[in-house]
């Protein structure tokens, strides 16, 4: 997953028991109270063209909001607001740091939640590639990643979905900003479907 201060954060997650320290601040689940920025109120139905999406994601370091029943996540999940509302989980990752300060990471992730319309809900999986640059003191200079949706991974209202979601770290604000597109959305799936299917999402849909 594309995230601020990734290398530093991973070290501190190990060191202080799951608290993801991002730049100079700790991003807890309560940061979801930030205003939804760039939300377009996407509404897509079967047979529609690509739905453009954007919004903000913030870490839920203590899994106060995003809890899918996993004893220890491989990385703290993030709360999605904007055109996607719900939780974004990292399932697996492999990363490599370089002496120059660059860092690359690849892995797999899962979104559980809804479109902003509140009626198109479900899950989909992605692969991802994350790239970042860090200063000698470990602070992040920039970071970005691309998440192509895995064909056939969608469930519920996202069954048959394709597309891509890209994230960019807003280092100064301590946020993740995302944008992308979705195609082939079925829609008309109640918010209860996503929650019941995963036993994870308690809010956001």
Residue pairs with C-beta under 8 A, 6 or more apart in sequence:
1 75
1 78
1 88
1 90
1 93
1 107
1 109
1 128
1 130
1 145
1 167
2 128
2 130
2 143
2 144
2 145
2 147
2 166
2 167
2 168
2 169
2 176
3 9
3 20
3 22
3 59
3 75
3 78
3 130
3 143
3 167
3 169
3 176
4 22
4 23
4 140
4 143
4 169
4 170
4 171
4 174
4 175
4 176
5 21
5 22
5 23
5 138
5 139
5 140
6 95
6 103
6 105
6 130
6 132
6 140
6 143
7 95
7 97
7 103
7 132
7 134
7 138
8 21
8 134
8 138
8 139
8 140
9 20
9 21
9 22
10 75
10 95
12 19
12 20
12 21
13 19
13 20
13 75
13 76
18 61
18 62
18 72
18 76
19 26
19 61
19 62
20 26
20 27
20 59
20 61
20 76
22 59
22 174
23 139
23 140
23 171
23 174
24 174
25 174
26 61
27 58
27 59
27 61
27 174
28 59
28 60
28 61
28 62
28 64
29 59
29 60
29 61
29 62
29 63
29 64
29 65
29 66
29 79
30 64
31 58
31 59
31 79
32 58
32 60
32 65
32 79
32 81
32 204
34 56
34 58
34 81
34 175
36 55
36 56
36 81
36 82
37 55
37 56
37 82
37 177
38 54
38 55
38 56
38 82
38 83
38 177
38 179
39 54
39 55
39 81
39 82
39 83
39 116
40 52
40 53
40 54
40 83
40 116
41 83
41 116
41 117
42 51
42 52
42 53
42 83
42 115
42 116
42 117
42 182
43 51
43 115
43 116
43 117
43 120
44 51
44 115
44 120
44 182
44 185
44 187
45 185
45 187
45 188
46 185
46 186
46 187
48 185
49 183
50 163
50 181
50 182
50 183
51 83
51 115
51 181
51 182
51 183
51 185
52 83
52 179
52 180
52 181
53 82
53 83
53 84
53 115
53 165
53 178
53 179
53 180
53 181
53 182
54 82
54 83
54 177
54 178
54 179
54 180
55 80
55 81
55 82
55 83
55 84
55 177
55 178
55 179
56 80
56 81
56 82
56 175
56 176
56 177
56 178
57 78
57 79
57 80
57 81
57 88
57 167
57 175
57 176
57 177
57 178
58 78
58 79
58 81
58 175
58 176
59 76
59 77
59 78
59 79
60 66
60 76
60 77
60 78
60 79
60 87
61 76
63 73
63 76
63 77
65 79
65 87
65 202
65 203
65 204
66 77
66 78
66 79
66 87
66 88
66 89
66 112
66 200
66 201
67 200
67 202
68 77
68 87
68 89
68 112
68 198
68 199
68 200
69 199
69 200
73 89
73 90
74 90
74 91
74 92
74 93
75 90
75 93
77 87
77 88
77 89
77 90
78 87
78 88
78 176
79 86
79 87
79 204
80 86
80 87
80 88
80 111
80 113
80 178
80 204
81 204
82 116
82 178
83 115
83 116
84 111
84 113
84 114
84 115
84 116
84 165
84 178
85 113
85 114
85 115
85 116
85 118
85 204
85 205
86 111
86 112
86 113
86 114
86 121
86 194
86 201
86 204
86 205
87 111
87 112
87 113
87 200
87 201
87 204
88 109
88 110
88 111
88 112
89 109
89 110
89 111
89 112
90 107
90 108
90 109
91 107
91 108
91 109
91 110
91 125
92 107
92 108
93 105
93 106
93 107
93 108
94 105
94 106
94 107
95 103
95 104
95 105
95 106
95 130
96 103
96 104
96 105
97 103
101 133
101 134
101 135
101 136
101 141
102 131
102 132
102 133
102 134
103 130
103 131
103 132
103 133
103 134
104 129
104 130
104 131
105 128
105 129
105 130
105 131
105 145
106 127
106 128
106 129
106 130
107 127
107 128
107 130
108 125
108 126
108 127
108 128
108 150
109 125
109 126
109 127
109 128
109 147
110 123
110 124
110 125
110 126
111 123
111 124
111 125
111 126
111 165
112 123
112 194
112 198
112 200
112 201
113 121
113 123
113 194
113 201
113 204
113 205
114 120
114 121
114 122
114 157
114 191
114 194
114 204
114 205
115 121
115 157
115 185
115 187
117 187
118 191
118 205
119 157
119 187
119 188
119 189
119 190
119 191
120 157
120 158
120 185
120 186
120 187
120 188
120 189
121 156
121 157
121 158
121 189
121 190
121 191
121 192
121 193
121 194
121 205
122 154
122 155
122 156
122 157
122 158
122 159
122 189
122 193
122 194
122 197
123 153
123 154
123 155
123 156
123 158
123 194
123 197
123 198
124 149
124 150
124 153
124 154
124 155
124 158
124 161
125 149
125 150
125 153
126 147
126 148
126 149
126 150
126 153
126 165
127 147
127 148
127 150
128 145
128 146
128 147
128 148
129 145
129 146
130 143
130 144
130 145
131 143
131 144
131 145
132 140
132 141
132 142
132 143
132 144
132 169
133 140
133 141
133 142
133 143
134 140
134 141
135 141
140 169
140 171
141 171
142 169
142 171
143 168
143 169
143 171
144 166
144 167
144 168
144 169
145 166
145 167
146 164
146 166
147 164
147 165
147 166
147 167
147 180
148 163
148 164
149 161
149 162
149 163
149 164
149 165
149 182
151 162
154 160
154 161
155 197
156 186
156 189
156 193
156 194
156 197
157 185
157 186
157 187
157 188
157 189
157 193
157 194
158 182
158 185
158 186
159 186
160 184
160 185
160 186
161 182
161 183
161 184
161 185
161 186
162 182
162 183
162 184
163 180
163 181
163 182
163 183
164 180
164 181
165 178
165 179
165 180
166 178
166 179
166 180
167 176
167 177
167 178
168 176
168 177
168 178
169 175
169 176
169 177
170 176
170 177
191 205
194 201
194 205
195 201
195 202
195 205
